[in-house]
Structures are given as structure tokens and as C-alpha cells.
């Protein structure tokens, strides 16, 4: 009787552990894949087309042919592929969009 109760307790603990892991996993996936609060952010690919070390600016051209500029030349070289997080400012025009972050594309050759 005691042995059966012991295994029942162990099995219950294992099931509860799996449920907790599943809840944490779903929560983390939701955080990573959820759209932003106001759905104004988007991601685009771009290529570094120019660097001005005097002004500390980098010029990039995105996959739609738009040219953007941002400050911070230390991690970039001309020709680098980058991933850009943008904010569309809740407008349909790209001309008021702002760059939120730029990272080297880890999958680029």
C-alpha cells in the first residue's frame, strides 16, 4: 500500500512538473512572437552602403530601396547585411519611420 502511494505521489509530481514547464514554454514563446502593443514595429533587411566615421553615421539601404541613416559606426562595415527594427509611427508613409535598432544579420555570408 505504501509503495503504491509513493509511486502515485512521484507520478503526480512529474505530471505537475511537466505542466509547469509547458506553461513557462508557452509564456516565453508568446512574449517572443507577440506583436508590439500598438502594432507599429516591423523588421526589414538592409545593406550597409556607406559609413561616415567623422559624423559617426552609417547609411543603409533596405530591401525596398529606401535609404536610412543612424549613428554608431563601431560594429559596421560597408557591405554588411543588417536586420533593422523600425517604428512606422502609426502612419502609412515610410518617410516618418524611425530606426529603433540595427543588428548585424547573423545568417548573412
VMD Tcl script that builds the backbone (N, CA, C; Angstrom):
set m [mol new atoms 327]
animate dup $m
set s [atomselect $m all]
$s set {name element resname resid chain x y z} {
  {N N UNK 1 A 0.826 -1.198 0.000}
  {CA C UNK 1 A 0.000 0.000 0.000}
  {C C UNK 1 A 0.870 1.262 0.000}
  {N N UNK 2 A 1.892 1.278 0.891}
  {CA C UNK 2 A 2.761 2.446 0.979}
  {C C UNK 2 A 3.522 2.650 -0.326}
  {N N UNK 3 A 3.929 1.527 -0.970}
  {CA C UNK 3 A 4.686 1.629 -2.213}
  {C C UNK 3 A 3.817 2.234 -3.316}
  {N N UNK 4 A 2.556 1.827 -3.388}
  {CA C UNK 4 A 1.638 2.356 -4.390}
  {C C UNK 4 A 1.402 3.849 -4.164}
  {N N UNK 5 A 1.250 4.275 -2.925}
  {CA C UNK 5 A 1.068 5.681 -2.597}
  {C C UNK 5 A 2.307 6.482 -2.970}
  {N N UNK 6 A 3.477 5.923 -2.712}
  {CA C UNK 6 A 4.737 6.599 -3.037}
  {C C UNK 6 A 4.824 6.848 -4.550}
  {N N UNK 7 A 4.521 5.808 -5.356}
  {CA C UNK 7 A 4.585 5.964 -6.806}
  {C C UNK 7 A 3.507 6.916 -7.324}
  {N N UNK 8 A 2.374 6.940 -6.693}
  {CA C UNK 8 A 1.315 7.883 -7.067}
  {C C UNK 8 A 1.772 9.316 -6.827}
  {N N UNK 9 A 2.417 9.538 -5.697}
  {CA C UNK 9 A 2.933 10.871 -5.383}
  {C C UNK 9 A 4.013 11.268 -6.388}
  {N N UNK 10 A 4.933 10.356 -6.687}
  {CA C UNK 10 A 6.001 10.638 -7.652}
  {C C UNK 10 A 5.405 10.954 -9.020}
  {N N UNK 11 A 4.471 10.145 -9.482}
  {CA C UNK 11 A 3.832 10.382 -10.785}
  {C C UNK 11 A 3.114 11.719 -10.813}
  {N N UNK 12 A 2.431 12.062 -9.744}
  {CA C UNK 12 A 1.742 13.349 -9.668}
  {C C UNK 12 A 2.734 14.502 -9.747}
  {N N UNK 13 A 3.852 14.384 -9.045}
  {CA C UNK 13 A 4.886 15.429 -9.082}
  {C C UNK 13 A 5.469 15.575 -10.483}
  {N N UNK 14 A 5.699 14.465 -11.167}
  {CA C UNK 14 A 6.237 14.509 -12.535}
  {C C UNK 14 A 5.248 15.203 -13.465}
  {N N UNK 15 A 3.986 14.866 -13.360}
  {CA C UNK 15 A 2.955 15.489 -14.202}
  {C C UNK 15 A 2.882 16.988 -13.918}
  {N N UNK 16 A 2.887 17.367 -12.653}
  {CA C UNK 16 A 2.852 18.796 -12.292}
  {C C UNK 16 A 4.085 19.500 -12.844}
  {N N UNK 17 A 5.243 18.853 -12.777}
  {CA C UNK 17 A 6.477 19.429 -13.331}
  {C C UNK 17 A 6.362 19.673 -14.821}
  {N N UNK 18 A 5.830 18.693 -15.558}
  {CA C UNK 18 A 5.633 18.860 -16.998}
  {C C UNK 18 A 4.667 19.993 -17.300}
  {N N UNK 19 A 3.608 20.105 -16.527}
  {CA C UNK 19 A 2.633 21.177 -16.731}
  {C C UNK 19 A 3.294 22.537 -16.506}
  {N N UNK 20 A 4.099 22.653 -15.466}
  {CA C UNK 20 A 4.790 23.917 -15.183}
  {C C UNK 20 A 5.744 24.273 -16.324}
  {N N UNK 21 A 6.519 23.301 -16.799}
  {CA C UNK 21 A 7.439 23.540 -17.915}
  {C C UNK 21 A 6.663 23.954 -19.158}
  {N N UNK 22 A 5.540 23.313 -19.431}
  {CA C UNK 22 A 4.724 23.665 -20.591}
  {C C UNK 22 A 4.188 25.087 -20.481}
  {N N UNK 23 A 3.728 25.477 -19.314}
  {CA C UNK 23 A 3.205 26.836 -19.113}
  {C C UNK 23 A 4.306 27.866 -19.324}
  {N N UNK 24 A 5.488 27.618 -18.776}
  {CA C UNK 24 A 6.613 28.549 -18.936}
  {C C UNK 24 A 7.013 28.634 -20.405}
  {N N UNK 25 A 7.065 27.501 -21.098}
  {CA C UNK 25 A 7.440 27.490 -22.511}
  {C C UNK 25 A 6.445 28.278 -23.353}
  {N N UNK 26 A 5.168 28.047 -23.155}
  {CA C UNK 26 A 4.147 28.776 -23.909}
  {C C UNK 26 A 4.232 30.271 -23.614}
  {N N UNK 27 A 4.464 30.630 -22.369}
  {CA C UNK 27 A 4.579 32.034 -21.988}
  {C C UNK 27 A 5.770 32.697 -22.684}
  {N N UNK 28 A 6.903 32.024 -22.721}
  {CA C UNK 28 A 8.089 32.586 -23.375}
  {C C UNK 28 A 7.889 32.715 -24.873}
  {N N UNK 29 A 7.282 31.712 -25.495}
  {CA C UNK 29 A 7.017 31.787 -26.932}
  {C C UNK 29 A 6.068 32.941 -27.223}
  {N N UNK 30 A 5.061 33.131 -26.392}
  {CA C UNK 30 A 4.121 34.233 -26.587}
  {C C UNK 30 A 4.822 35.585 -26.495}
  {N N UNK 31 A 5.728 35.740 -25.542}
  {CA C UNK 31 A 6.451 37.004 -25.384}
  {C C UNK 31 A 7.306 37.299 -26.599}
  {N N UNK 32 A 7.938 36.279 -27.169}
  {CA C UNK 32 A 8.823 36.481 -28.302}
  {C C UNK 32 A 8.033 36.765 -29.568}
  {N N UNK 33 A 6.893 36.116 -29.746}
  {CA C UNK 33 A 6.159 36.232 -31.005}
  {C C UNK 33 A 5.001 37.227 -30.963}
  {N N UNK 34 A 4.711 37.805 -29.827}
  {CA C UNK 34 A 3.587 38.735 -29.736}
  {C C UNK 34 A 3.902 40.024 -30.476}
  {N N UNK 35 A 2.926 40.580 -31.168}
  {CA C UNK 35 A 3.152 41.882 -31.781}
  {C C UNK 35 A 3.289 42.939 -30.699}
  {N N UNK 36 A 3.846 44.060 -31.081}
  {CA C UNK 36 A 4.005 45.144 -30.120}
  {C C UNK 36 A 2.644 45.651 -29.679}
  {N N UNK 37 A 2.630 46.421 -28.624}
  {CA C UNK 37 A 1.372 46.901 -28.056}
  {C C UNK 37 A 0.499 47.618 -29.072}
  {N N UNK 38 A 1.108 48.416 -29.919}
  {CA C UNK 38 A 0.307 49.192 -30.853}
  {C C UNK 38 A 0.567 48.801 -32.306}
  {N N UNK 39 A 1.260 47.683 -32.539}
  {CA C UNK 39 A 1.498 47.149 -33.887}
  {C C UNK 39 A 2.158 48.150 -34.829}
  {N N UNK 40 A 3.066 48.953 -34.334}
  {CA C UNK 40 A 3.738 49.919 -35.199}
  {C C UNK 40 A 5.160 49.508 -35.549}
  {N N UNK 41 A 5.641 48.415 -35.003}
  {CA C UNK 41 A 7.012 47.983 -35.267}
  {C C UNK 41 A 7.041 46.948 -36.387}
  {N N UNK 42 A 8.110 47.018 -37.179}
  {CA C UNK 42 A 8.319 45.997 -38.202}
  {C C UNK 42 A 9.816 45.787 -38.381}
  {N N UNK 43 A 10.171 44.679 -39.000}
  {CA C UNK 43 A 11.568 44.332 -39.213}
  {C C UNK 43 A 11.831 44.307 -40.711}
  {N N UNK 44 A 12.986 44.830 -41.110}
  {CA C UNK 44 A 13.383 44.785 -42.511}
  {C C UNK 44 A 14.869 44.458 -42.607}
  {N N UNK 45 A 15.277 43.941 -43.753}
  {CA C UNK 45 A 16.692 43.686 -44.005}
  {C C UNK 45 A 17.260 44.862 -44.760}
  {N N UNK 46 A 18.557 45.098 -44.562}
  {CA C UNK 46 A 19.210 46.190 -45.267}
  {C C UNK 46 A 20.683 45.856 -45.460}
  {N N UNK 47 A 21.336 46.664 -46.290}
  {CA C UNK 47 A 22.767 46.505 -46.535}
  {C C UNK 47 A 23.433 47.836 -46.245}
  {N N UNK 48 A 24.590 47.782 -45.570}
  {CA C UNK 48 A 25.352 48.996 -45.286}
  {C C UNK 48 A 25.940 49.488 -46.599}
  {N N UNK 49 A 25.595 50.731 -46.971}
  {CA C UNK 49 A 26.085 51.289 -48.233}
  {C C UNK 49 A 27.096 52.400 -48.021}
  {N N UNK 50 A 27.220 52.882 -46.793}
  {CA C UNK 50 A 28.197 53.933 -46.526}
  {C C UNK 50 A 28.430 54.132 -45.048}
  {N N UNK 51 A 29.636 54.549 -44.720}
  {CA C UNK 51 A 29.990 54.841 -43.330}
  {C C UNK 51 A 30.738 56.158 -43.306}
  {N N UNK 52 A 30.309 57.054 -42.439}
  {CA C UNK 52 A 30.986 58.340 -42.237}
  {C C UNK 52 A 31.529 58.346 -40.816}
  {N N UNK 53 A 32.807 58.030 -40.675}
  {CA C UNK 53 A 33.399 57.943 -39.337}
  {C C UNK 53 A 33.512 59.308 -38.678}
  {N N UNK 54 A 33.617 60.358 -39.469}
  {CA C UNK 54 A 33.690 61.708 -38.896}
  {C C UNK 54 A 32.380 62.074 -38.212}
  {N N UNK 55 A 31.273 61.786 -38.876}
  {CA C UNK 55 A 29.951 62.095 -38.312}
  {C C UNK 55 A 29.409 60.941 -37.472}
  {N N UNK 56 A 30.120 59.801 -37.453}
  {CA C UNK 56 A 29.713 58.602 -36.718}
  {C C UNK 56 A 28.349 58.097 -37.193}
  {N N UNK 57 A 28.135 58.107 -38.531}
  {CA C UNK 57 A 26.866 57.662 -39.083}
  {C C UNK 57 A 27.066 56.511 -40.060}
  {N N UNK 58 A 26.035 55.697 -40.159}
  {CA C UNK 58 A 26.005 54.572 -41.096}
  {C C UNK 58 A 24.798 54.763 -41.995}
  {N N UNK 59 A 24.998 54.607 -43.295}
  {CA C UNK 59 A 23.896 54.669 -44.241}
  {C C UNK 59 A 23.586 53.243 -44.679}
  {N N UNK 60 A 22.282 52.916 -44.691}
  {CA C UNK 60 A 21.844 51.591 -45.113}
  {C C UNK 60 A 20.750 51.739 -46.159}
  {N N UNK 61 A 20.649 50.734 -47.024}
  {CA C UNK 61 A 19.565 50.675 -47.990}
  {C C UNK 61 A 18.771 49.413 -47.697}
  {N N UNK 62 A 17.461 49.581 -47.458}
  {CA C UNK 62 A 16.645 48.415 -47.110}
  {C C UNK 62 A 16.216 47.652 -48.362}
  {N N UNK 63 A 15.540 46.549 -48.148}
  {CA C UNK 63 A 15.150 45.674 -49.254}
  {C C UNK 63 A 14.113 46.298 -50.179}
  {N N UNK 64 A 13.567 47.454 -49.795}
  {CA C UNK 64 A 12.597 48.174 -50.628}
  {C C UNK 64 A 13.231 49.355 -51.354}
  {N N UNK 65 A 14.550 49.527 -51.192}
  {CA C UNK 65 A 15.259 50.615 -51.860}
  {C C UNK 65 A 15.298 51.912 -51.080}
  {N N UNK 66 A 14.732 51.943 -49.876}
  {CA C UNK 66 A 14.765 53.146 -49.045}
  {C C UNK 66 A 16.127 53.249 -48.363}
  {N N UNK 67 A 16.660 54.463 -48.301}
  {CA C UNK 67 A 17.959 54.701 -47.663}
  {C C UNK 67 A 17.715 55.346 -46.307}
  {N N UNK 68 A 18.395 54.814 -45.286}
  {CA C UNK 68 A 18.258 55.272 -43.905}
  {C C UNK 68 A 19.635 55.565 -43.351}
  {N N UNK 69 A 19.684 56.329 -42.279}
  {CA C UNK 69 A 20.956 56.666 -41.640}
  {C C UNK 69 A 20.775 56.610 -40.132}
  {N N UNK 70 A 21.819 56.130 -39.454}
  {CA C UNK 70 A 21.793 56.085 -37.991}
  {C C UNK 70 A 23.189 56.331 -37.451}
  {N N UNK 71 A 23.259 56.648 -36.179}
  {CA C UNK 71 A 24.534 56.902 -35.514}
  {C C UNK 71 A 25.114 55.608 -34.945}
  {N N UNK 72 A 26.444 55.511 -34.980}
  {CA C UNK 72 A 27.132 54.375 -34.358}
  {C C UNK 72 A 27.822 53.497 -35.369}
  {N N UNK 73 A 29.042 53.812 -35.738}
  {CA C UNK 73 A 29.757 53.094 -36.796}
  {C C UNK 73 A 30.608 51.937 -36.291}
  {N N UNK 74 A 30.763 51.776 -34.984}
  {CA C UNK 74 A 31.777 50.874 -34.443}
  {C C UNK 74 A 31.626 49.406 -34.837}
  {N N UNK 75 A 30.448 48.902 -35.104}
  {CA C UNK 75 A 30.265 47.480 -35.405}
  {C C UNK 75 A 29.978 47.193 -36.870}
  {N N UNK 76 A 30.049 48.194 -37.730}
  {CA C UNK 76 A 29.571 48.015 -39.091}
  {C C UNK 76 A 30.662 48.297 -40.115}
  {N N UNK 77 A 30.566 47.585 -41.246}
  {CA C UNK 77 A 31.447 47.803 -42.384}
  {C C UNK 77 A 30.592 47.882 -43.638}
  {N N UNK 78 A 31.077 48.616 -44.623}
  {CA C UNK 78 A 30.356 48.716 -45.884}
  {C C UNK 78 A 30.166 47.317 -46.458}
  {N N UNK 79 A 28.943 47.022 -46.889}
  {CA C UNK 79 A 28.613 45.714 -47.433}
  {C C UNK 79 A 27.969 44.766 -46.443}
  {N N UNK 80 A 28.011 45.103 -45.123}
  {CA C UNK 80 A 27.364 44.247 -44.118}
  {C C UNK 80 A 25.862 44.147 -44.386}
  {N N UNK 81 A 25.316 42.961 -44.177}
  {CA C UNK 81 A 23.866 42.787 -44.157}
  {C C UNK 81 A 23.408 43.002 -42.718}
  {N N UNK 82 A 22.313 43.730 -42.556}
  {CA C UNK 82 A 21.819 44.038 -41.215}
  {C C UNK 82 A 20.316 43.783 -41.132}
  {N N UNK 83 A 19.860 43.571 -39.911}
  {CA C UNK 83 A 18.438 43.450 -39.602}
  {C C UNK 83 A 18.047 44.723 -38.856}
  {N N UNK 84 A 16.973 45.370 -39.302}
  {CA C UNK 84 A 16.588 46.672 -38.761}
  {C C UNK 84 A 15.183 46.578 -38.158}
  {N N UNK 85 A 15.059 47.011 -36.915}
  {CA C UNK 85 A 13.750 47.118 -36.267}
  {C C UNK 85 A 13.291 48.560 -36.429}
  {N N UNK 86 A 12.134 48.730 -37.049}
  {CA C UNK 86 A 11.624 50.064 -37.375}
  {C C UNK 86 A 10.299 50.322 -36.646}
  {N N UNK 87 A 9.982 51.597 -36.500}
  {CA C UNK 87 A 8.684 52.032 -35.980}
  {C C UNK 87 A 8.033 52.882 -37.060}
  {N N UNK 88 A 6.822 52.506 -37.479}
  {CA C UNK 88 A 6.167 53.236 -38.572}
  {C C UNK 88 A 5.392 54.468 -38.103}
  {N N UNK 89 A 5.464 54.783 -36.823}
  {CA C UNK 89 A 4.822 55.982 -36.265}
  {C C UNK 89 A 3.308 56.013 -36.508}
  {N N UNK 90 A 2.723 54.851 -36.752}
  {CA C UNK 90 A 1.274 54.724 -36.989}
  {C C UNK 90 A 0.798 55.500 -38.207}
  {N N UNK 91 A 1.675 55.600 -39.214}
  {CA C UNK 91 A 1.290 56.265 -40.464}
  {C C UNK 91 A 1.549 55.318 -41.624}
  {N N UNK 92 A 0.965 55.605 -42.769}
  {CA C UNK 92 A 1.182 54.771 -43.951}
  {C C UNK 92 A 2.437 55.175 -44.719}
  {N N UNK 93 A 2.973 56.333 -44.457}
  {CA C UNK 93 A 4.176 56.810 -45.140}
  {C C UNK 93 A 5.435 56.262 -44.469}
  {N N UNK 94 A 6.405 55.829 -45.276}
  {CA C UNK 94 A 7.667 55.358 -44.699}
  {C C UNK 94 A 8.605 56.503 -44.353}
  {N N UNK 95 A 8.304 57.694 -44.832}
  {CA C UNK 95 A 9.234 58.814 -44.668}
  {C C UNK 95 A 9.329 59.338 -43.236}
  {N N UNK 96 A 8.390 58.967 -42.382}
  {CA C UNK 96 A 8.491 59.362 -40.972}
  {C C UNK 96 A 8.865 58.186 -40.073}
  {N N UNK 97 A 9.134 57.022 -40.669}
  {CA C UNK 97 A 9.521 55.854 -39.874}
  {C C UNK 97 A 10.856 56.106 -39.188}
  {N N UNK 98 A 11.030 55.488 -38.036}
  {CA C UNK 98 A 12.288 55.668 -37.299}
  {C C UNK 98 A 12.931 54.312 -37.032}
  {N N UNK 99 A 14.252 54.333 -36.990}
  {CA C UNK 99 A 15.022 53.134 -36.686}
  {C C UNK 99 A 15.071 52.972 -35.173}
  {N N UNK 100 A 14.682 51.800 -34.694}
  {CA C UNK 100 A 14.757 51.508 -33.269}
  {C C UNK 100 A 16.046 50.772 -32.914}
  {N N UNK 101 A 16.458 49.838 -33.784}
  {CA C UNK 101 A 17.725 49.142 -33.553}
  {C C UNK 101 A 18.213 48.522 -34.854}
  {N N UNK 102 A 19.527 48.344 -34.925}
  {CA C UNK 102 A 20.160 47.719 -36.087}
  {C C UNK 102 A 21.143 46.693 -35.565}
  {N N UNK 103 A 21.072 45.486 -36.113}
  {CA C UNK 103 A 21.974 44.396 -35.728}
  {C C UNK 103 A 22.537 43.756 -36.981}
  {N N UNK 104 A 23.774 43.279 -36.892}
  {CA C UNK 104 A 24.337 42.525 -37.996}
  {C C UNK 104 A 23.486 41.288 -38.221}
  {N N UNK 105 A 23.256 40.941 -39.471}
  {CA C UNK 105 A 22.467 39.764 -39.811}
  {C C UNK 105 A 23.312 38.521 -39.537}
  {N N UNK 106 A 22.925 37.704 -38.554}
  {CA C UNK 106 A 23.760 36.551 -38.194}
  {C C UNK 106 A 23.761 35.456 -39.264}
  {N N UNK 107 A 22.839 35.521 -40.222}
  {CA C UNK 107 A 22.734 34.498 -41.243}
  {C C UNK 107 A 23.346 34.909 -42.566}
  {N N UNK 108 A 23.881 36.134 -42.635}
  {CA C UNK 108 A 24.473 36.629 -43.880}
  {C C UNK 108 A 25.867 36.023 -44.074}
  {N N UNK 109 A 26.227 35.834 -45.311}
  {CA C UNK 109 A 27.562 35.299 -45.617}
  {C C UNK 109 A 28.601 36.398 -45.602}
}
mol reanalyze $m
mol bondsrecalc $m
mol representation Tube
mol addrep $m
